[in-house]
Amino acid sequence: MIRSANPTAASPGRQARALRAAMALTAGAAMTLTACSSGGSGAAGTAGTDIASVARTGVRDGGTLRWATDELPQTLNAYQADASADTETIAGATLPAMYRLDGHGAPQEDTDFLTGADVAQSPRQTVTYHLNPKAKWSDGRAVGAADFIAQWKALNGKNSAYWTSRNAGYDRISDVRQGKDAQQVEVTFATPYADWRSLFSPLYPKSVTSDADTFNDGVRTKLPVVAGPFAVKAVDSKKGTVTLVRNPSWWGDRAKLDQLVLTAVPMDKRAAALAAGTLDLAEIDPETVSKVAATKGLAVRKAPDAAYAQLAINGSTGPLADERVRHAVARAIDRKAIASSVLKPLGLPAEALGNHLVLPSQNGYHDNSSALGSNDIQQAQALLADAGWKRSTAKTGDQAAGGPGRTAASGAVTVVEPAAAVTKSGKQLSMRFVLPAGSPTLDAVGSRIATMLSGIGIRTEITKVDGDSYFQDHIASGDFDLALYSWPGTAYPATDDTPIFAKPVPAPDGSLTVAQNYTRVGTDQIDQLLDRAGGELDAGQARDLTTKADARIWAAAGSVPLYQRPGLVGLRTTVANAGVFGFETPVYQNLGFRK
């Protein structure tokens, strides 16, 4: 699940979740968000989790939990470009992490590895990690400074022999060394870094990160040395499974399960697999929620996921390069109505999302959509007129084919015609709306948006493309005017969201270097605000800068958030401590089955 060929500022795991969030839409996955009032801010709202919580005393020892995944991971190295969300899951169960996320997306110390961390800001920012003295690798060696040093050198971008997908944060470090004893690690930054808690999570052993060949190819299908509640037993490409077993060297709470088996199962096969008893836990699509819920022995968990759906507006060329036209498109869309159409059938709050960088369940959420303006047809029409697009009552040949205000389908293209088109220099305003094939949810959302745009005189051509090529061949390449896809939420927006909203930079060959900003819309102010937020060590001031950056992103009108996607998980009623995790890092040693 890669967001780009070189996502240098995307954190591991989130980089993987990004493409899964984008491509989940192609599988018909539903979307949701927690209820929030416009202009609201401050403390976190409803937690985006729905977990079948059971105390450890109520979980039986033993058993195998079969968990559906999207695909067999191509690597077990979370810092490589071809890492997947399943790579992240495996790393979370088998490797150290200094910080893990709670249900509100806030980083918390993982006490199995870290007893505390001190931050000094003068003369330079220095973080002193106090390691749990019990923490050790499965080869018997203590987790220590040598592992931190090797990972820093592998990921700081100075050694091109390492095939890394990112260097954000690590490139700001000037030194890593052991502190006063073996349980202390001192990390000194050349420039302040607000998101330092994102680093060294996961932490790989120095046997992986001290050698480029091992880093690049040595842990693609195996992890010989681990330090988590589980160890990797086998990766079976024929069966499409990764089998994790208890780590006998683990010093924390003993894993309840004997085995955790990640099994690649297509989304449309999961309901049947759950019913047949060949899966215990699986993310499911909205079309199968009722079927799973009605099956004896199964249940459905649902909650706001740590991701949001958006309308992407490509502002690189054509009419949409004009900010007034982008604003007209955005203001013609009734986001509340779209959210309601998707969420009400699932029994979830139907509220439109008001922030690109912080989701409603997180601290610091604020609805900044007023920087763009509310749904207003008259204002949208006025914006088009100001940009030179005038209404005409005359029908074009295309309009006659579809009929005024109607839809005409031809092959893979569906044309939605306005009753009265807007034209400029004799040319009708028409937009290519690219959607993935095979998604009932997106079919409905796309049709609603096209109808709304017809109300201000815009013609849309809806093209459905193969889901496997949708993201790489159309979104990443910029082959669209309008598109629907998702981004994941993050605990570290100044780091993780910078490549999504950074202003594209011209390359020597005349093309644009866009990172993950596939709408090609950005401003210097957005870049400056996110950069300042990334270096601001005062959490309150950093949130203020993030809020200002989000308002500028709304005003640029390249991305229009629609709603927070729902997490929908089917599971056996006997499964314990699993479900919709949202932002929350699973406690893998507590997964299991009820007594």
C-alpha atoms as one frame of an Amber mdcrd trajectory, in Angstrom:
protein
   0.000   0.000   0.000   2.400   2.612  -1.244   1.443   6.216  -1.677   4.204
   7.005  -4.121   7.428   5.637  -5.480   9.376   7.675  -2.944   7.236   8.735
   0.018  10.096  10.331   1.932   7.940  11.871   4.584   5.428   9.124   5.161
   5.743   7.078   8.319   5.966   3.301   8.029   2.636   1.649   8.460   0.808
   4.860   7.659   2.406   4.767   4.229   0.932   1.284   3.960  -2.453   2.334
   5.311  -2.552   5.196   2.851  -2.875   3.055  -0.230  -5.174   0.646   1.598
  -7.395   3.596   2.485  -7.289   4.826  -1.073  -7.896   1.407  -2.559 -10.461
   0.295   0.012 -12.815   2.545  -1.883 -12.307   0.391  -4.956 -13.542  -2.619
  -3.039 -16.758  -0.843  -2.103 -15.726  -0.190   1.478 -18.007   2.219   3.286
 -16.952   5.416   4.969 -17.995   7.313   8.076 -17.108   9.931  10.635 -17.987
  10.825  14.166 -20.548  13.519  14.802 -19.120  16.989  15.348 -20.448  20.507
  15.369 -19.259  22.948  12.755 -16.487  25.079  14.184 -16.003  22.740  17.128
 -12.520  22.219  18.485 -10.421  21.078  21.394 -10.739  17.744  23.180 -11.158
  14.490  21.342 -14.673  13.379  20.568 -16.080   9.865  20.258 -13.307   7.306
  20.178 -13.048   5.624  16.804 -12.879   2.091  18.160 -15.290  -0.789  18.650
 -13.401  -3.660  20.236 -14.760  -6.820  21.855 -12.917  -6.016  25.079 -12.339
  -8.798  27.581 -10.050  -8.774  30.633  -7.043 -11.069  30.286  -8.523 -13.297
  32.996 -11.499 -13.873  30.719  -9.403 -14.946  27.717  -8.521 -18.594  27.434
  -4.974 -19.732  26.845  -4.243 -21.223  23.462  -5.921 -21.356  20.096  -5.305
 -20.021  16.597  -6.850 -16.770  15.412  -7.295 -16.544  11.627  -7.288 -12.904
  10.558  -8.082 -11.860   6.982  -5.609  -9.551   5.260  -5.565  -7.862   1.884
  -2.551  -9.665   0.487   0.612 -11.492   1.442   3.223  -8.851   2.340   6.084
  -8.467  -0.119   8.453  -7.581   2.706   8.615  -7.727   6.494  10.616  -4.488
   6.544   8.190  -1.674   7.369  10.626   0.960   6.105  10.677  -0.210   2.505
   8.555   1.166  -0.330   6.749  -2.127  -0.940   5.731  -2.582   2.687   2.018
  -3.149   3.235  -0.473  -2.748   6.062   0.168  -6.404   6.831   3.862  -5.604
   7.212   2.804  -3.114   9.863   0.648  -5.694  11.644   3.486  -8.194  11.747
   5.937  -5.556  12.982   3.498  -4.535  15.713   3.282  -8.098  17.008   6.977
  -8.951  16.790   9.130  -5.809  17.192   9.718  -3.050  19.755   7.886   0.274
  19.527   8.753   3.117  21.860   5.296   4.614  21.429   1.936   3.129  20.457
  -1.312   4.948  19.748  -4.468   5.022  21.833  -7.998   5.229  20.439  -7.701
   9.003  20.043  -4.511   8.700  18.004  -2.337   9.992  20.848   1.092   8.357
  21.307   1.603   6.572  24.616   4.783   5.041  26.004   4.930   1.292  25.524
   6.088   0.229  28.965   7.222  -3.180  27.752  10.060  -1.316  26.035  10.202
   2.144  27.560  10.015   3.266  31.188  10.143   6.951  30.293  11.608   9.641
  28.041  13.070  13.040  28.908  13.247  15.941  26.458  15.795  18.738  26.792
  15.407  21.714  24.443  18.714  23.501  25.045  21.245  23.813  23.561  19.669
  21.346  21.127  16.640  19.122  21.399  17.793  15.893  23.030  15.534  12.967
  23.856  16.775  10.517  26.462  14.998   7.169  26.248  14.933   5.048  29.402
  14.632   1.466  28.205  12.959  -1.347  30.095  15.898  -3.419  31.417  13.920
  -6.596  30.674  13.677  -5.804  26.951  15.743  -8.227  24.915  15.907  -9.711
  21.452  15.107 -13.361  20.862  18.839 -14.037  20.380  19.383 -13.009  24.006
  20.928  -9.590  23.393  19.474  -6.605  25.242  17.627  -3.943  23.255  20.010
  -1.003  23.378  21.744   1.987  21.846  23.400  -0.064  19.103  19.959  -0.800
  17.609  18.972   2.875  17.693  22.259   3.955  16.108  22.044   1.401  13.303
  18.437   2.321  12.493  19.238   6.050  12.448  22.123   5.530  10.043  20.025
   3.279   7.796  17.108   5.710   7.601  18.691   9.175   7.637  19.054   9.262
   3.852  22.822   9.639   3.759  23.577   6.108   2.573  21.971   5.380  -0.799
  22.770   1.675  -0.432  19.694   1.387   1.796  16.410   1.066  -0.099  14.271
   3.123   2.245  10.845   4.631   1.724  11.343   7.518   4.121  13.814   9.572
   6.122  11.516  12.118   7.805  12.664  12.732  11.351  15.749  10.565  11.085
  17.281  13.170   8.765  16.989  15.744  11.557  19.044  13.688  14.016  22.655
  14.760  14.509  23.743  12.092  16.993  22.600   8.914  18.751  24.583   7.462
  21.621  24.316   5.440  24.804  23.515   7.469  27.927  24.913   6.957  31.406
  24.093   3.250  31.341  22.948   0.506  28.965  19.276   1.384  29.562  19.664
   4.963  28.340  19.755   6.135  24.724  20.347   9.798  23.903  19.071  11.139
  20.573  20.136  14.685  19.632  18.428  16.641  16.850  20.133  19.166  14.585
  16.810  21.018  14.273  13.727  20.741  16.523  11.372  17.912  15.648   7.885
  17.879  17.139   7.046  14.352  15.978  10.003  12.627  17.631   7.648  10.071
  19.187   7.066   8.655  15.697  10.681   7.465  15.497  12.077   4.019  16.360
   8.610   2.474  16.149   9.088  -0.180  15.017  12.709  -0.730  16.004  14.596
  -3.414  14.095  17.623  -5.220  15.527  21.042  -3.973  14.469  21.527  -7.281
  12.626  18.960  -5.962  10.112  19.778  -2.255   9.945  23.585  -2.295  10.144
  23.931  -4.047   6.789  22.339  -2.697   3.591  21.965  -6.093   1.915  20.164
  -7.519   4.941  17.996  -4.407   5.211  17.074  -4.565   1.517  16.531  -8.289
   1.003  17.256 -10.236   4.177  13.929  -9.750   5.932  11.481  -9.980   3.075
  10.099 -13.366   4.121  11.612 -13.924   7.544  12.428 -12.154  10.802  15.061
 -14.299  12.520  15.398 -11.949  15.505  12.341 -10.444  17.208  11.388  -8.733
  20.470   7.625  -8.861  20.783   4.938 -11.221  22.101   5.029 -13.130  18.804
   7.650 -14.445  16.384   7.353 -15.187  12.676   7.117 -18.934  12.106   6.465
 -19.033   8.370   5.440 -17.051   5.301   3.617 -19.389   2.914   3.145 -17.794
  -0.509   1.141 -20.766  -1.822  -1.417 -20.646   0.992  -1.243 -16.873   1.275
  -0.575 -16.992   5.002   1.837 -15.586   7.564   1.937 -17.609  10.773   2.990
 -15.959  14.009   3.652 -17.997  17.145   4.357 -17.114  20.765   7.820 -15.718
  21.376   9.287 -17.779  24.257  11.767 -14.967  24.990   9.034 -12.383  25.561
   9.245 -10.778  29.017   5.820  -9.121  29.086   2.354 -10.633  29.505   2.378
 -14.007  27.777   0.475 -14.078  24.496  -2.905 -15.743  24.951  -2.897 -17.261
  21.466  -0.713 -20.150  20.347  -0.815 -18.803  16.814  -1.977 -15.749  14.899
  -2.433 -16.590  11.217  -2.800 -13.729   8.754  -4.613 -15.039   5.686  -5.019
 -13.263   2.350  -8.732 -13.329   1.476 -10.434 -11.017  -1.077 -13.004  -8.653
   0.414 -15.888 -10.249  -1.501 -15.025 -13.715  -0.131 -14.773 -12.809   3.527
 -18.423 -13.056   4.564 -18.583 -16.611   3.240 -15.274 -17.519   4.896 -16.504
 -16.201   8.242 -19.744 -18.158   7.898 -17.850 -21.319   6.933 -15.565 -21.021
   9.940 -12.335 -20.629   7.964 -11.840 -17.061   9.283 -12.287 -15.639  12.766
 -11.737 -11.944  12.093 -12.053  -9.837   8.923 -12.674  -6.326   7.690 -15.842
  -6.447   5.578 -17.619  -4.187   3.097 -20.977  -2.509   3.740 -22.840  -4.751
   1.306 -22.165  -7.784   3.544 -22.762  -6.211   6.967 -26.354  -7.436   7.254
 -25.457 -10.929   6.081 -22.627 -11.293   8.580 -24.678  -9.839  11.447 -27.490
 -12.307  10.732 -25.198 -15.352  10.781 -25.277 -17.380  13.993 -22.001 -17.153
  15.872 -20.870 -13.985  14.107 -21.028 -10.309  15.028 -20.208  -6.992  13.372
 -18.165  -4.256  14.987 -18.311  -0.781  13.492 -16.786   2.569  14.378 -15.183
   5.569  12.673 -11.999   4.403  11.010  -8.730   6.313  11.041  -9.242   7.424
   7.434 -11.414   9.794   5.430 -12.945   9.896   1.966 -12.391  12.965  -0.200
 -13.165  14.448  -3.583  -9.824  15.168  -5.254  -9.787  18.110  -7.678  -6.830
  18.086 -10.074  -5.688  21.685 -10.338  -2.660  21.161 -12.569  -4.173  22.055
 -15.961  -7.362  23.111 -17.723 -10.269  24.986 -16.164  -9.525  23.555 -12.686
  -6.169  25.346 -12.635  -8.318  28.413 -11.892  -8.968  28.556  -8.155 -12.372
  30.147  -8.768 -13.497  27.074 -10.729 -12.232  24.739  -8.004 -14.108  26.778
  -5.415 -17.265  26.608  -7.534 -17.005  22.815  -7.761 -16.418  22.462  -4.021
 -19.268  24.793  -3.064 -21.716  23.047  -5.385 -21.322  19.847  -3.383 -23.653
  19.175  -0.464 -21.226  17.218   1.715 -23.842  16.696   4.424 -26.205  15.024
   1.939 -23.429  12.772   0.638 -22.391  11.751   4.149 -25.999  11.021   5.010
 -26.520   8.865   1.921 -23.548   6.681   2.822 -23.752   6.584   6.604 -27.415
   6.451   7.549 -27.931   2.977   6.058 -25.144   1.794   8.362 -26.675   3.435
  11.423 -23.767   5.839  11.795 -23.712   9.618  12.412 -24.104  11.475   9.136
 -21.809  14.461   9.550 -19.492  15.978   6.970 -15.798  16.072   7.864 -14.279
  19.507   8.451 -10.538  18.855   8.605  -7.838  17.299   6.404  -5.202  16.873
   9.125  -7.027  15.952  12.340 -10.013  13.619  12.650 -12.909  14.173  15.081
 -11.724  11.519  17.553  -8.385  13.315  17.974  -7.365  16.162  20.248  -7.210
  19.426  18.335  -9.983  18.676  15.858 -11.539  21.834  14.429 -13.940  22.238
  11.528 -12.099  24.602   9.189 -14.375  24.224   6.162 -15.535  27.830   6.534
 -12.228  28.827   4.894 -13.748  27.464   1.684 -17.381  28.278   2.315 -20.550
  26.265   2.713 -22.646  24.606   0.045 -24.137  27.506  -1.939 -25.343  27.073
  -5.517 -25.693  30.783  -6.197 -22.184  31.519  -4.960 -20.847  28.631  -7.029
 -22.527  30.010 -10.131 -21.136  33.465  -9.390 -17.617  32.049  -9.078 -17.928
  30.374 -12.471 -19.225  33.589 -13.999 -16.306  35.518 -12.522 -13.960  32.993
 -14.124 -15.613  33.626 -17.505 -17.936  30.610 -17.628 -21.390  31.864 -18.601
 -24.698  30.013 -18.700 -26.187  29.166 -22.072 -29.660  27.910 -22.841 -28.587
  26.449 -26.172 -28.099  22.689 -26.329 -24.924  21.224 -27.693 -24.875  17.938
 -29.513 -23.658  16.232 -26.369 -26.447  17.799 -24.360 -29.038  16.605 -26.822
 -27.669  13.065 -26.501 -28.154  12.995 -22.774 -31.114  15.288 -22.488 -31.169
  18.349 -20.279 -30.174  17.502 -16.715 -30.064  13.783 -17.525 -27.581  10.943
 -17.706 -26.469   9.010 -20.774 -24.286   5.900 -20.598 -22.025   4.692 -23.365
 -19.675   1.797 -22.709 -17.489   2.567 -19.669 -18.377   6.284 -19.736 -21.478
   7.846 -18.198 -22.203  11.447 -19.164 -24.185  13.664 -16.799 -25.453  16.737
 -18.637 -26.603  20.001 -17.055 -29.980  21.507 -17.920 -28.162  24.719 -18.827
 -24.456  24.399 -19.545 -21.815  27.008 -18.838 -19.478  27.871 -21.688 -16.394
  29.969 -22.322 -15.190  30.974 -25.781 -17.786  28.585 -27.187 -16.515  25.599
 -25.194 -18.637  23.750 -22.660 -17.227  23.210 -19.168 -16.766  19.436 -18.924
 -14.839  17.353 -16.379 -13.493  13.811 -16.350 -14.614  12.046 -13.178 -12.598
   8.844 -12.703 -13.994   6.103 -10.447 -12.896   2.532  -9.738 -15.051  -0.210
 -11.205 -16.957  -2.562  -8.930 -17.796  -0.189  -6.085 -21.530   0.357  -5.454
 -20.727   2.928  -2.785 -18.575   5.021  -5.091 -21.009   4.634  -7.958 -23.676
   6.245  -5.785 -21.407   8.969  -4.387 -19.989   9.794  -7.817 -23.448  10.041
  -9.352 -24.612  12.359  -6.576 -21.627  14.639  -7.065 -22.109  14.713 -10.844
 -25.768  15.624 -10.397 -24.848  18.414  -7.989 -22.321  19.793 -10.483 -24.923
  19.713 -13.249 -26.887  22.152 -11.115 -24.261  24.844 -11.763 -23.889  23.993
 -15.443 -20.955  21.568 -15.384 -20.944  18.469 -17.582 -19.221  15.378 -16.158
 -17.937  12.266 -17.875 -17.784   9.447 -15.329 -15.236   6.839 -16.342 -14.905
   3.570 -14.444 -11.520   1.897 -14.569 -10.138  -1.380 -13.295  -9.553  -1.251
  -9.570  -6.031  -2.668  -9.820  -4.898   0.206 -12.035  -7.069   2.958 -10.559
  -4.563   4.412  -8.164  -1.258   4.039  -9.970  -2.395   4.601 -13.554  -4.902
   7.375 -12.914  -4.583   9.023  -9.498  -0.795   9.032  -9.115  -0.258   9.924
 -12.776  -2.773  12.784 -12.644  -5.062  11.304 -15.314  -8.288  12.781 -13.927
 -10.121  16.013 -13.257 -12.163  14.684 -10.351 -11.668  11.463  -8.363 -12.686
   9.783  -5.121 -10.134   8.196  -2.831  -9.133   8.203   0.828  -6.234   9.152
   3.051  -5.519   7.702   6.483  -5.507   9.801   9.609  -2.301  10.237  11.543
  -0.988  11.136  14.978   1.751  13.143  13.262   0.164  15.424  10.625   3.109
  17.815  10.300   5.253  14.877   9.182   2.850  12.518   7.467   0.588  15.012
   5.710   3.277  17.337   4.370   3.883  15.274   1.194   0.120  15.106   0.564
  -0.402  18.863   0.590   3.048  20.277  -0.238   3.251  22.604  -3.212   4.454
  20.667  -6.299   7.968  21.528  -7.420   8.961  21.793 -11.100  11.494  19.145
 -12.159  14.354  19.828 -14.616  12.428  18.068 -17.398   9.441  20.368 -16.956
   7.273  17.855 -15.109   6.043  18.339 -11.546   7.484  16.580  -8.514   4.289
  16.037  -6.532   5.266  13.565  -3.773   1.766  12.386  -2.722  -0.022  15.600
  -3.674  -1.959  14.047  -6.525  -4.285  17.043  -6.892  -1.222  19.158  -7.788
  -2.626  22.013  -5.660  -0.475  23.668  -3.010   0.769  26.996  -1.683   3.878
  28.379  -0.019   1.794  29.271   3.042   0.667  25.670   3.534   4.274  24.495
   3.285   5.494  27.109   5.748   2.781  26.390   8.319   3.334  22.631   8.230
   7.092  23.141   8.432   6.695  25.374  11.478   4.316  22.848  13.080   6.874
  20.092  12.519   9.497  22.045  14.446   7.276  23.375  17.247   7.849  21.492
  20.514   4.959  23.196  22.314   1.977  20.946  21.603  -0.591  23.739  21.849
   1.255  26.001  19.453   1.812  23.095  17.074  -1.960  22.433  17.027  -2.621
  26.095  16.275  -0.231  25.955  13.328  -1.873  22.763  12.098  -5.298  24.411
  12.288  -4.052  27.366  10.249  -2.494  25.022   7.695  -5.752  23.112   7.328
  -7.688  26.334   6.732  -5.262  27.163   3.918  -5.723  23.673   2.460  -9.494
  24.206   2.425  -9.026  27.581   0.744  -6.806  26.069  -1.972  -9.713  23.741
  -2.890  -7.713  20.795  -4.152  -9.165  18.310  -1.681 -12.740  18.281  -0.353
 -13.152  15.931   2.641 -16.516  14.188   2.570 -16.705  11.898   5.599 -14.697
   9.691   7.882 -14.811   6.124   6.635 -16.305   3.510   8.931 -14.362   0.529
  10.084 -16.526  -2.556   9.550 -15.274  -5.818  11.032 -16.912  -9.229  11.123
 -15.768 -11.643  13.805 -16.771 -14.740  15.679 -18.610 -13.928  18.900 -15.954
 -15.851  20.834 -13.129 -13.558  19.668 -11.700 -11.340  22.412  -9.937  -7.968
  22.252 -10.296  -7.461  18.525 -12.596  -5.455  16.288 -12.353  -1.967  14.813
  -9.104  -0.553  16.182  -9.180   2.828  14.413  -6.039   4.640  15.522  -5.424
   2.276  18.425  -2.445  -0.064  18.299  -3.655  -3.612  19.044  -2.369  -5.279
  22.198  -1.403  -8.459  20.419  -0.687 -10.465  23.546  -4.309  -9.979  24.649
  -5.912 -11.219  21.415  -7.663 -14.553  21.782 -10.940 -16.294  22.531 -13.341
 -15.935  25.434 -13.340 -18.634  28.070
